Amino acid sequence: MKKWFQLLRQAIRGSEESFTEGSINRAIFLLSVPMILEMVMESLFAVVDIFFVSKVSTEAVATVGLTESVITLVYSVAIGLSTAATATIARRIGEGNTAQARQAIGQVILISLVVSSVVASIGSFFAGDILRLMGADDKVIATGTTFARIQFLSSPVVVLLYSLSGALRGAGSAATAMRSLMVANGINMILGPILIFGVGPFPELGVTGAALATATGRTIGVGYQLFSLTKVNKMLGLVWEDLRPDPETIATIVKVATGGTVQFLIGSASWIFLTRILSEFGSDVVAGYTIAIRVIMFTLLPAWGLANAAATLVGQNLGAGKPERAEASVWKCASYNLVFLLGLSVFMFIGAETIIGWFSTNVQVVETGKTALRVLCLGYGFYAYGMVVIQSLNGAGDTKTPTVLNLICFWMIQIPSAYVLAVILDLGPIGVFAAVPIAESALAMLGIWRFRLGGWKAVKV
């Protein structure tokens, strides 16, 4: 027991090391603990915001739901760059080339700033039009346009927070990424209620206050990451020279990031269509669905910690010329994820009404959220394996395969299924909810099949 506590302390404190030697279980533990905590911290942004915003009005919750469904496009870019950063830097660390790993981080920062600035400019200018396009009524548009504008303007810090976390994970410094999210969430949790409800000398800003609090927290979190990379992390030790544009490194990162971005964009864009279908059933339904999705994010994202650990282990071990160790790491991560998510799904199914009731007292909202939560958690067993094998393919630099699989499962299965079940077969919102585990289960089975073929072992990054 003492040994496990020491290992837990080491995982949380963090260490700069390669995970190409020694016990695979130890490597998974040291990587996954801070990554799981990091994912919990990231998901807390969503849960904390929706908890406080739900006390304002149903329109405020609908604003968050409709805006976030579009902001996922920004997350697509962020996750694509994060994927590229993890794959590229893990490979360089596995090879023992820390100088090129530092240079890759510098290029990731440059790309993040350029791309996110374009998104921020366009999104903030058309914020109200975007809400209208998503089916928001006049009341929601009046309430939420400023919220949406602030969310788009904060795109650079969102992208940097994700991409730098990916870089740190690839280097094996997952604890630093975890601490940056802790700092960001701490600020958000303090400022959220103060700005939303107007505590003390601060004005009551409602849903706009939630956007300001989140943006401020994430900005400070990015500041912590940059401080660590320039002043604390001895292995990476980023310097100004690493920020000089390097066409070859940029091309490599963009190639991997494009696959990761398109892959996630396909999935996130499908969620926009699901939200659009649900908006036809009224704001109460959208609000209930939004709360359920936030809860799902909170419970599912910790499992992404294990998936991200698998990605790092794949990248580092391929760099060290050990594909068998990389594959063994993936199956162990997937089995641990399965145990965790199956247990969690039982808890979620039984406690669905109570959980949604924490966020809203509106009967219709609670009923919709309860149904959504129960249907969505039915696919947890498939999610467990699917997220690990898909992220492992990304960690190997093979972003093309997950992109194709996402296109098949989300655009050829999920969206048509949602429309047919909800509209044509007249099942209503439950038809949309059911389409999600159907598509995710297909993704898991196809992902396992492709991973077993082993083509990812020969990918060059």
Buried (B, 14 or more C-beta within 10 A) or exposed (E): EEEEEEBEEBBBEBEBBBBBEEEBEEBBBBBBBBBBBBBBBBBBBBBBBBBBBBBBBBBBBBBBBBBBBBBBBBBBBBBBBBBBBBBBBBBBBBBEBBEBBBBBBBBBBBBBEEBBEEBBEEBBEBBBEBBBEBBBBEBBBBBBBBBBBBBBBBBBBBBBBBBBBBBBBBBBBBBBBBBBBBBBBBBBBEBBBBBBBBEEEBEEBBBBBBBBBBBBBBBBBBBBBBEBBBEEBEBBBBEEEBBEEBEEBBEBBBBBBBBBBBBBBBBBBBBBBBBBBBBEBBBBBBBBBBBBBBBBBBBBBBBBBBBBBBBBBBBBBBBBEBBEBBBBBBBBBBBBBBEBBEEBBEEBBEBBBEBBBEBBEBEBBBBBBBBBBBBBBBBBBBBBBBBBBBBBBBBBBBBBBBBBBBBBBBBEBBBEBBBEBBBEEEBBBBBBBBBBBBBBBBBBBBBBEBBEEEEBBEBEB
